[in-house]
Amino acid sequence: MKNQGAQQKFFVLEGTEVRSNSNGQYFGTCVLTSMTKYQEIHELFMPEKHVQKLTQSVKKSLIVKGFSQKQDGTMTLNEASKIMDTTDDNVNEDIVKKFLEPEVEDVATIKTKAKGTRVSIKGEVRKTTNVLETPNSRRRISDFIKFWNSRK
């Protein structure tokens, strides 16, 4: 793991959510960074302490000091990391749009994509059932191609 003591600018692409990484469960989001000239998307994991600041900073730039980066590009903040507001840099809007609104593709095409590529899928509902009700939920079961997503 490579430690980064210097300050870097991060551009926050989306709000935080609970994600799992190799060290267990953390909060995570995706960012672009100045060190890759805002051309590569990085997963960023953080302790709960930093969630509110990053959630408030979606589509904004931040200066971050005290993070680590693995060789696969994954970045991690720790309790001592410092996060500060800053002015926005010129971020390539095409990269942001492709990440936030990927083109709709069929299942066969998606299977050929690299792991971690964000995709939109289209499918066809073949059959639906009546609404199933339990004391805690109400749902409709559909018979269509099943989709799973797992982040590792």
N, C-alpha and C positions, 0 to 999 in steps of 0.2 A: 504494500500500500504506500502510495506516495503522499506525503504530507505537504500541504500548501500553507505556508505562513503568510505569503503576500496577499494583498487585497486583489479580488477579482470582481468584475461586474457580472451579475446574473440577470437574465431576462426571464421572468416567471411566465410559463405558458399556460398553466392551469391551476386550479385550487388544489389544496392538499387533500389526501385521502389516506386511509389506513392501508398500508402495503406491507408485505413481508419481504425481508431480504435475508442474506445468509446469516445474519446475527439475530434473527427473530423478527418481531413485529415492530414497525416504526411507522411514522407518518411520512408520506412521500409526495412528490410532485415531479414535473419535468421542467427543465430550464435550458436556455441557451446561455453560453458564456463568452466573455470577451477573449478568453485564451484560445478558443477555437474560432474566433471572428464571427461568432453567432451562426455558424454553419452546421454544428452538430448538436443533436438533442441529447441531454444527459438526464438520467434519473437522479433525483436528489432525495436522500433520506435525512430525517431530522428527528430530534426528540420533541415532545409535545410543546415544550417551551417556545419553539419558533413557529408553530402552526399559525397562530393568529396573524403574525406579521406577513408571512408568505401568502396567506389567504387574502389579505388586504392588498397585496401587491401583484395580483394577476394582471398580465400584460403591461407590467412596469419593470423598470430596472432597479436593482439593488446593488450596493457594494457589500461583499461578504468577506470576512476575514476569519480564518481558523476553520478550515475544512480539509477533508482528505479525499483523495481520488484513487480509485482502483484502476488497474490497467484496462478493464473493460469500459471505462468511462463513467461508471457509477460514482456519485459523490455523496459524502456524508458530512453533516454538520454535527457538532457536539454541544453540550451545555454551555461551553465557554465561547462558542462562535459568536461573532459580532455581525449584526445586520443593520445596514444604514440605507436610508433613502438616497437617491441620486437622480440626476437627469437621465432621460432615456437616450440611448444610442440609436443609430440607424440600424434597425434590425430588418432583415430581409422578410418582408410581409408574405412572400410566397412560401417560405419555410414554415412560418407561423400558420398560415392558412392550410397548408398540406397536413400539418400536424393536427390542427383543430377540426378540420373538415376534409378528411381524406375522401378521395373519389370512391363512389359505390362500385363494388366489383363482385363477380360471382364467386362461389365457393372454390371452384377449380383454380381460379387465378390466385386466390388468397393462399391456398396451400403451397404455392411456389414462393411466397414472400419470406424474407429473412425473419428470424425470431425477433420479436420486439417491435416489428413494424406495425404502426397503427393503421387499421383498416375500417372501412364501412362495408357491410355486407347486404346483399339482397337475397331474398329467398321467396318461396311460394308456400303458402299455407295450404295443406292438402285436405285437412279435416279438422273441425273443432267439435268439442263436446258441449254439453250443457254446463252451466255454471255450477261449480262444486262449492258448497258452503260448509264451513266448520265454525265453531264458536269464535275463532280468532282470525279467520280469513275468508275471502271470497275469490275464486279464481276460475279460469276457463283453461282447460287442457287443450293444446293444439298439437296435431300430428304434423310435424315438419322436420326438416333436417335439423338435428341438434347441434348446437354450437357451445363450445366450452372455451373459457379463457383462463389461463393461469400465468401468473408472473413469477418467474423464478430468478 
